[in-house]
Amino acid sequence: MSRPVVYGADYSVYVRIVRLALEEKGIGYELVPVDIFAADGIPGWYFDHQPFRRIPAFEHDGFRLHETGAIARYVDEAFDGPALQPIEARSRARMNQIIAMLDAYAYRGMVWHVAVERLEKTTPDEAL
């Protein structure tokens, strides 16, 4: 089995989630930098990995995935190591609910409107 490849930027919350899942499982991986905010744009080759121009993307033994949740679940189920998801259906459903809520309702205010605006050197609106 080859080492998985994670495509994305080390500053990305979503890339970090995938990397943490791999680390928790004790899986070595390669991080291929992809900066979606780069002045010269996203590299053309990346669209073969992620058609929506987002990060992260993932590849393992020729199998490609994008979307953090799908990647994290694949890592949990495809590799040995500690379970990253609850085994019991209701607990797993609650975990997925919390993840979905944070992604849908908290990310923009907590990450985008503060951290990204600082990275782009604009004044963040912390009143959100």
C-alpha positions as CSV (number, residue, x, y, z in Angstrom):
1,M,0.0,0.0,0.0
2,S,1.4,3.4,-0.9
3,R,1.4,6.5,1.3
4,P,-1.7,8.6,0.9
5,V,-1.3,12.1,-0.6
6,V,-3.1,15.1,0.8
7,Y,-3.4,18.1,-1.5
8,G,-4.0,21.5,0.1
9,A,-2.6,24.3,2.2
10,D,-1.3,23.8,5.7
11,Y,-3.3,26.8,6.9
12,S,-6.6,25.2,6.0
13,V,-8.9,24.0,8.7
14,Y,-10.2,21.3,6.4
15,V,-6.7,20.1,5.4
16,R,-5.8,20.0,9.1
17,I,-8.8,17.8,9.8
18,V,-7.6,15.2,7.2
19,R,-4.0,15.5,8.5
20,L,-5.1,14.9,12.1
21,A,-7.1,11.8,11.1
22,L,-4.0,10.4,9.3
23,E,-1.8,11.3,12.3
24,E,-4.2,9.7,14.8
25,K,-4.2,6.5,12.7
26,G,-0.4,6.6,12.6
27,I,-0.4,6.8,8.8
28,G,2.5,8.5,7.0
29,Y,1.4,10.8,4.2
30,E,2.6,13.3,1.7
31,L,1.3,16.9,1.7
32,V,1.3,18.5,-1.7
33,P,0.9,22.3,-1.3
34,V,-2.1,23.8,-3.1
35,D,-2.8,27.4,-2.3
36,I,-6.2,28.4,-3.4
37,F,-5.5,32.0,-2.6
38,A,-2.3,32.1,-4.7
39,A,-1.9,35.2,-6.9
40,D,-1.3,33.1,-10.0
41,G,-4.4,31.0,-9.3
42,I,-5.0,27.3,-8.7
43,P,-2.7,25.0,-10.7
44,G,-4.5,23.5,-13.7
45,W,-3.6,19.9,-12.7
46,Y,-5.5,20.3,-9.5
47,F,-8.9,20.2,-11.2
48,D,-8.3,16.5,-11.9
49,H,-8.3,16.0,-8.1
50,Q,-11.0,18.5,-7.0
51,P,-13.4,19.8,-9.6
52,F,-14.8,22.6,-7.3
53,R,-11.5,24.3,-6.7
54,R,-11.5,23.6,-3.0
55,I,-9.1,22.0,-0.6
56,P,-8.4,19.3,0.5
57,A,-8.2,16.5,-2.1
58,F,-6.8,13.1,-1.3
59,E,-5.3,10.2,-3.2
60,H,-4.5,6.7,-2.0
61,D,-3.4,3.8,-4.4
62,G,-5.0,5.6,-7.3
63,F,-8.3,6.2,-5.4
64,R,-9.2,9.9,-5.4
65,L,-11.5,11.7,-3.0
66,H,-12.4,15.3,-2.1
67,E,-14.5,16.7,0.7
68,T,-13.1,16.5,4.2
69,G,-15.8,14.3,5.7
70,A,-15.5,11.7,3.0
71,I,-11.8,11.7,3.3
72,A,-11.8,11.4,7.1
73,R,-14.3,8.6,7.0
74,Y,-12.3,6.7,4.4
75,V,-9.1,7.1,6.5
76,D,-10.9,5.8,9.5
77,E,-12.3,2.8,7.7
78,A,-9.5,1.9,5.4
79,F,-6.5,2.0,7.8
80,D,-5.7,0.2,11.0
81,G,-5.5,2.2,14.2
82,P,-7.8,3.7,16.8
83,A,-11.4,4.2,15.6
84,L,-12.1,7.9,14.9
85,Q,-15.9,7.5,14.8
86,P,-18.2,6.1,17.4
87,I,-19.3,2.6,16.7
88,E,-22.9,3.0,18.0
89,A,-25.2,4.4,15.3
90,R,-26.8,7.2,17.5
91,S,-23.5,8.4,18.8
92,R,-22.1,8.5,15.2
93,A,-25.2,10.3,14.0
94,R,-24.8,12.9,16.8
95,M,-21.1,13.3,15.9
96,N,-22.1,13.9,12.3
97,Q,-24.7,16.4,13.3
98,I,-22.3,18.5,15.3
99,I,-19.7,18.4,12.5
100,A,-22.4,19.5,10.0
101,M,-23.6,22.3,12.3
102,L,-20.1,23.7,12.8
103,D,-19.4,23.5,9.1
104,A,-22.7,25.1,8.0
105,Y,-23.1,27.7,10.7
106,A,-19.8,28.4,12.6
107,Y,-17.1,28.2,10.0
108,R,-17.8,31.4,8.1
109,G,-18.0,33.5,11.3
110,M,-15.2,31.8,13.3
111,V,-12.7,31.2,10.5
112,W,-13.5,33.0,7.3
113,H,-14.5,36.4,8.7
114,V,-11.6,36.5,11.2
115,A,-8.7,34.4,10.2
116,V,-8.9,34.7,6.4
117,E,-9.6,38.4,6.5
118,R,-6.4,38.8,8.6
119,L,-4.5,36.7,6.1
120,E,-5.7,38.9,3.3
121,K,-4.8,42.0,5.4
122,T,-8.3,43.3,5.7
123,T,-9.9,44.4,8.9
124,P,-12.0,41.6,10.2
125,D,-15.6,42.2,11.3
126,E,-15.4,40.7,14.8
127,A,-18.9,41.9,15.7
128,L,-20.3,38.8,13.9
